Amino acid sequence: MTASSRIASDLIRRGAPQGCRPFDRFLMTRANFAALQQALPLEPTLALVSFWADPAQVHAAFLDEAEGGLILASCPVAEGSFPALSPARPGAVRFERMIRDLWGHVADGGVDLRPWLDHGRWRVTAPLAHRPAPQEGTPLQPDFLPVEGEGWHQIPVGPVHAGVIEPGHFRFTVQGETVIRLEALLGYAHKGTLGLMQGKPPRAAARFAARLSGDSTVAHALAFALAAENAVGLSAPPRAAILRAAMLELERIANHLNDWGFICNDAAFAYPHARCGVLRERLLRAHAAAFGHRLMMDLIIPGGLIQDLPPGAEAPVLAALSAIEAEVPELLRIYDDHASLQDRVVGTGVLQPELAARFAAGGPVGRASGRPFDARRTLPHAPYELLEIALPVFREGDVDARVRVRIAELVESIGLARRLFAALEPGEIHLPLPQQGGEGIAAVEGFRGEILTWVALDDGGLIRGVFPRDPSWLQWPLLEAAIEGNIVADFPLCNKSFNCSYSGVDL
């Protein structure tokens, strides 16, 4: 890479180092942060992967896709505003809308300044600001992009949906049965998670991280724990690190089975859905026997694990994995051999590789569209630096490709889980977290993609700042793009093949 192509990362590193571990954060001048709008297009391998704030500054995290590693940039907020990044990185749009809603900082020159999480029904505006203001006036109706021309129709869906599903509003613009535009509005599952975590010791705050998105409870809890450990320079004991990784792979297997089955069900093919449900249920019951909870919730804490496995507890888990492994080839054959199913999934909901790269999409969404990123390989934490992980990558970018990534990953995760359980040796499972200040960041590859969590501790070891970034932040906009040109009836299929988290984004 030439020196001129490093212009953005060099600009960030001119800032003052702030001591974040293991990847430093640089406090830039407002002028230099504003210059990123022109510098970032000259360095396309510097991918925006997170963007958040505190009452006085905004912070952006970038992934250096050319050399590996993260680089963090901060900018002071002056008179309630900061220079926008969305003109250079489209993935910044919803982060900037969230920053305005939660902290009151306005992105100067931002592409989209509409509310995102705040629907005008909170008691205060900018609840995480130094001085939140009372909410005044009546709540406004959601503001969607305008539609002009003949023959257009709009279909509003949600936020309340059929069945047990998270709330979110979808506004379809259609011509006949063809979707011309989809616009999503979230925020209905806002829980005030960031405010609830602030001022607490990391061990107490871990319960909130574990509940940000329940199907990723292990991944979010682990990302938070690693970030807190990095902040104080602590490493969890080897036995705890191996068990945490095994739990992460088990969570991936359970969720990939669930997604595979539901995608088939949304294409009106119930048999794979039923079989995947049976296999997933057996695994969840094994989780309950081994870890005391079907979702393995509240076991991971900063410093390690809250409790060890009882003797022989891994046996039901390994038996469930063997049952899954034995049935996957036949389920895959059935999936491949049914023309009516293939007709629904092949060529449906195509996400072009160029768009996936622009938004730094991770997980099955990114890997099905040619982006070969997996945090376990690029940003590994213990014990993944010692493991070889096969990475399935496709370029078709359709529903079928996203299914095939999940199938390959769940098979790979079965092998990883076995190797991790086999590597277990007696030892400590927890170390106390020092009560001291510090700042840390960590990346964990959940089943949707990488979770990136930043934690800042004050001198007493209490949380003064935290931001858990779910993979869905960078995938929701891509769902809107993937459905364009498809028929309305294919939206459930496309939506499930992405399976973005509502709660993980609503915070």
Residue pairs with C-beta under 8 A, 6 or more apart in sequence:
1 45
1 66
1 67
3 10
4 42
5 42
5 43
5 45
6 43
7 39
7 42
7 43
8 36
8 39
8 40
8 42
8 43
8 46
8 62
9 43
9 46
9 62
9 64
9 71
11 28
11 32
11 35
11 36
11 39
12 26
12 28
12 36
12 62
12 71
12 72
12 73
13 26
13 71
14 26
14 28
14 32
15 26
15 27
15 28
15 29
15 32
15 73
15 74
16 26
16 27
17 24
17 25
17 26
18 24
18 25
18 26
18 27
18 72
18 74
18 439
19 25
19 438
19 439
20 72
20 439
20 440
20 441
20 454
21 230
21 231
21 233
21 438
21 439
21 440
21 441
22 230
22 440
22 441
23 69
23 70
23 71
23 72
23 441
24 71
24 72
25 59
25 72
25 73
25 74
25 439
25 441
26 71
26 72
26 73
26 74
27 57
27 74
27 75
27 76
28 73
28 74
28 75
29 75
30 75
30 76
30 78
30 82
30 83
33 73
33 75
33 82
33 83
34 83
36 73
36 83
36 85
36 88
37 83
37 84
37 85
37 87
37 88
37 109
38 88
39 88
40 46
40 48
40 85
40 88
40 89
41 88
45 64
45 65
45 66
46 62
46 63
46 64
46 65
46 71
47 62
47 63
47 65
47 89
47 357
47 360
48 60
48 61
48 62
48 85
48 89
48 91
48 92
48 360
49 61
49 62
49 63
49 70
49 91
49 360
49 450
49 452
49 469
49 474
50 60
50 61
50 95
50 452
50 454
50 467
50 469
50 473
51 58
51 59
51 60
51 61
51 85
51 92
51 95
51 96
51 99
52 58
52 59
52 95
52 98
52 99
52 454
52 467
52 469
53 59
53 77
53 99
53 102
53 103
53 105
53 128
54 103
54 128
54 456
54 464
54 465
55 103
55 128
55 129
55 130
56 76
56 77
57 74
57 75
57 76
57 77
58 74
58 75
58 77
58 82
58 99
58 105
59 72
59 73
59 74
59 454
59 467
60 72
60 73
60 74
60 85
60 92
61 70
61 71
61 72
61 441
61 452
61 454
61 469
62 70
62 71
62 72
62 73
63 69
63 70
63 360
63 373
63 378
64 70
64 71
65 373
68 378
68 379
69 379
70 379
70 441
70 443
72 441
72 454
75 82
75 83
76 82
77 105
80 104
80 105
80 106
81 105
81 106
81 107
81 108
82 105
82 106
82 107
82 108
83 107
83 108
83 109
84 92
84 96
84 107
84 108
84 109
84 110
84 111
85 92
85 96
85 107
86 92
86 93
86 96
86 107
86 110
86 111
86 112
87 109
87 110
87 111
90 111
90 358
90 359
90 477
91 358
91 359
91 360
91 473
91 474
91 477
92 107
93 110
93 111
93 112
93 477
94 116
94 473
94 476
94 477
94 505
95 473
96 107
96 110
96 111
96 112
96 113
97 112
97 113
97 114
97 115
97 116
97 117
98 116
98 117
98 507
99 105
99 107
100 106
100 107
100 113
100 115
100 116
100 126
101 115
101 116
101 117
101 118
101 126
101 187
102 117
102 118
102 126
102 127
102 128
102 194
102 507
103 126
103 128
103 129
104 125
104 126
104 129
106 113
107 113
114 143
115 143
115 187
116 185
116 186
116 187
117 186
117 187
117 190
117 506
117 507
118 125
118 187
119 139
119 142
119 187
119 188
120 135
120 137
120 138
120 139
120 140
121 135
121 139
122 135
123 134
123 135
124 132
124 133
124 134
124 135
125 132
125 133
125 134
125 135
126 132
126 133
127 192
127 195
128 194
128 195
142 169
142 171
142 185
144 171
144 183
144 185
145 181
145 183
147 154
147 173
147 181
151 175
151 176
152 173
152 174
152 175
152 180
153 173
153 174
153 175
154 171
154 172
154 173
154 174
155 171
155 172
155 174
155 488
156 169
156 170
156 171
156 172
157 169
157 170
157 171
157 172
158 167
158 168
158 169
158 170
159 167
159 168
159 169
159 185
159 188
160 167
161 167
161 168
166 189
166 501
166 502
166 503
167 188
167 189
167 502
168 184
168 185
168 186
168 188
168 502
169 184
169 185
169 186
169 188
170 182
170 183
170 184
170 185
170 491
171 182
171 183
171 184
171 185
172 179
172 181
172 182
172 488
172 491
173 179
173 180
173 181
173 182
173 183
174 180
174 488
177 487
177 488
177 489
178 485
178 486
178 487
179 483
179 484
179 485
179 486
179 487
179 488
179 491
180 484
181 480
181 484
182 479
182 480
182 483
182 484
182 491
183 480
184 476
184 479
184 480
186 476
186 502
186 505
186 506
187 506
188 502
188 506
189 502
189 503
189 506
190 506
190 507
191 211
191 503
191 506
191 507
192 507
193 208
193 211
193 212
193 468
193 507
194 466
194 467
194 507
196 205
196 208
197 205
197 208
197 209
197 463
197 466
198 463
198 464
198 465
198 466
199 462
199 463
199 464
200 462
200 463
201 433
201 435
201 461
201 462
201 463
202 224
202 225
202 228
202 301
202 302
202 433
202 455
202 457
202 461
202 463
203 301
203 302
203 303
203 433
205 224
205 463
205 466
206 221
206 224
206 225
206 298
206 300
206 301
206 302
207 298
209 220
209 221
209 223
209 224
209 225
209 453
209 468
210 217
210 220
210 221
210 224
210 297
210 298
210 300
211 217
211 297
212 220
212 468
212 470
212 503
212 504
212 507
213 220
213 470
213 472
213 501
213 503
213 504
214 295
214 297
214 503
215 251
215 255
215 258
215 295
215 447
215 501
216 251
216 255
216 446
216 447
216 448
216 451
216 470
216 501
216 504
217 251
217 295
217 296
217 297
218 244
218 247
218 248
218 250
218 251
218 295
218 296
218 300
218 446
219 248
219 251
219 444
219 445
219 446
219 447
219 451
220 444
220 446
220 451
220 453
220 468
220 470
220 504
221 297
221 298
221 299
221 300
221 301
222 244
222 247
222 248
222 300
222 444
223 442
223 443
223 444
223 446
223 451
223 452
223 453
223 468
224 302
224 442
224 453
224 455
224 466
224 468
225 236
225 244
225 300
225 301
225 302
225 303
226 381
226 440
226 442
226 444
226 453
227 440
227 441
227 442
227 453
227 454
227 455
228 302
228 433
228 440
228 455
228 457
229 235
229 236
229 302
229 303
229 433
229 440
229 442
230 438
230 440
230 441
230 442
230 455
231 437
231 438
231 439
231 440
231 455
231 456
231 457
232 433
232 434
232 436
232 438
232 440
232 457
232 461
233 438
234 302
234 303
234 431
234 433
234 434
235 241
235 382
236 244
236 303
236 304
236 305
236 382
236 430
236 431
237 304
237 427
237 428
237 429
237 430
237 431
238 382
238 383
238 425
238 427
239 308
239 424
239 425
239 426
239 427
239 428
239 429
240 304
240 305
240 428
240 429
240 430
241 381
241 382
241 383
242 383
242 420
242 423
242 424
243 305
243 308
243 309
243 420
243 424
243 429
244 300
244 304
244 305
245 382
245 383
245 384
245 416
245 420
246 417
246 420
246 421
247 291
247 296
247 299
247 300
248 444
248 445
248 446
249 413
249 414
249 416
249 417
249 420
250 283
250 287
250 296
250 317
250 413
250 417
251 295
251 296
251 446
251 447
252 409
252 410
252 413
252 446
252 447
253 283
253 321
253 324
253 410
253 413
253 414
253 417
254 280
254 283
254 284
254 287
255 447
256 406
256 407
256 409
256 410
256 413
256 447
257 276
257 277
257 279
257 280
257 283
257 324
257 410
258 276
258 277
258 280
259 403
259 406
259 496
259 497
259 499
260 272
260 276
260 331
260 403
260 406
260 407
260 410
261 272
261 273
261 274
261 275
261 276
261 277
261 280
262 273
262 496
263 345
263 399
263 402
263 403
263 493
263 496
263 497
264 270
264 271
264 272
264 273
264 276
264 335
264 341
265 272
265 273
266 492
266 493
266 496
267 340
267 341
267 344
267 345
267 493
268 344
269 338
269 340
269 341
271 334
272 331
272 334
272 335
275 327
275 331
276 331
279 320
279 323
279 324
279 327
282 320
282 323
282 324
283 317
283 320
283 321
283 324
284 294
284 295
285 294
285 316
285 320
286 316
286 317
286 319
286 320
287 293
287 294
287 295
287 296
287 317
288 294
289 313
289 316
289 317
290 309
290 310
290 313
290 314
290 316
290 317
291 299
291 309
291 313
292 299
292 307
293 299
298 306
299 305
299 306
299 307
300 306
301 430
302 433
303 430
303 431
303 432
303 433
304 428
304 429
304 430
304 431
305 429
305 430
306 430
307 429
308 429
314 421
314 424
317 417
317 421
318 418
318 421
321 414
321 417
321 418
324 410
324 414
325 411
325 414
328 407
328 410
328 411
332 407
335 341
335 403
336 342
342 400
344 399
344 490
344 493
345 398
345 399
345 400
345 403
345 493
345 497
346 398
346 399
346 400
347 398
347 400
348 398
348 399
348 400
348 486
348 490
348 493
348 494
349 398
349 399
349 482
349 483
349 486
349 490
349 493
349 494
349 497
350 396
350 397
350 398
350 482
351 361
351 365
351 368
351 369
351 397
351 398
351 478
351 481
351 482
352 369
352 397
352 481
353 369
353 370
353 371
353 395
353 397
355 369
355 478
355 481
356 365
356 366
356 369
356 370
356 371
356 397
356 478
357 370
357 371
359 474
359 475
359 477
359 478
360 366
360 371
360 373
360 474
361 369
361 371
361 449
361 474
361 475
361 478
362 371
362 373
362 374
362 375
362 445
362 448
362 449
362 450
362 471
362 474
362 475
363 445
363 446
363 447
363 448
363 449
363 450
363 471
363 475
364 402
364 405
364 406
364 409
364 448
364 449
365 402
365 448
365 449
365 471
365 475
365 478
365 498
366 373
366 449
367 373
367 374
367 391
367 392
367 393
367 394
367 405
368 394
368 396
368 397
368 398
368 401
368 402
368 404
368 405
369 394
369 395
369 396
369 397
369 401
370 393
370 394
370 395
370 397
371 393
372 391
372 393
373 450
374 389
374 391
374 445
374 450
375 443
375 444
375 445
375 450
376 384
376 387
376 389
376 445
377 384
377 389
377 391
379 443
379 450
381 442
381 443
381 444
383 420
383 423
387 416
387 419
389 412
389 416
390 408
390 412
392 404
392 405
392 408
392 409
392 412
393 405
394 401
394 404
394 405
395 401
397 482
399 493
399 494
399 497
402 497
402 498
403 497
433 461
434 461
435 460
435 461
436 457
436 459
436 461
437 457
437 458
437 459
437 460
437 461
438 456
438 457
439 454
439 455
439 456
439 457
440 454
440 455
441 452
441 453
441 454
441 455
442 452
442 453
443 450
443 451
443 452
444 450
444 451
444 453
445 451
446 471
448 470
448 471
448 472
448 475
448 499
448 500
448 501
449 471
449 474
449 475
450 471
451 468
451 469
451 470
451 471
452 468
452 469
453 466
453 467
453 468
453 469
454 465
454 466
454 467
454 469
455 463
455 465
455 466
456 463
456 464
456 465
456 466
457 463
457 464
458 464
468 504
470 501
470 504
470 505
471 501
471 504
472 500
472 501
472 502
472 504
472 505
473 504
473 505
475 498
475 500
476 500
476 505
478 498
479 494
479 495
479 498
479 500
482 494
482 498
483 490
483 491
483 494
483 495
486 494
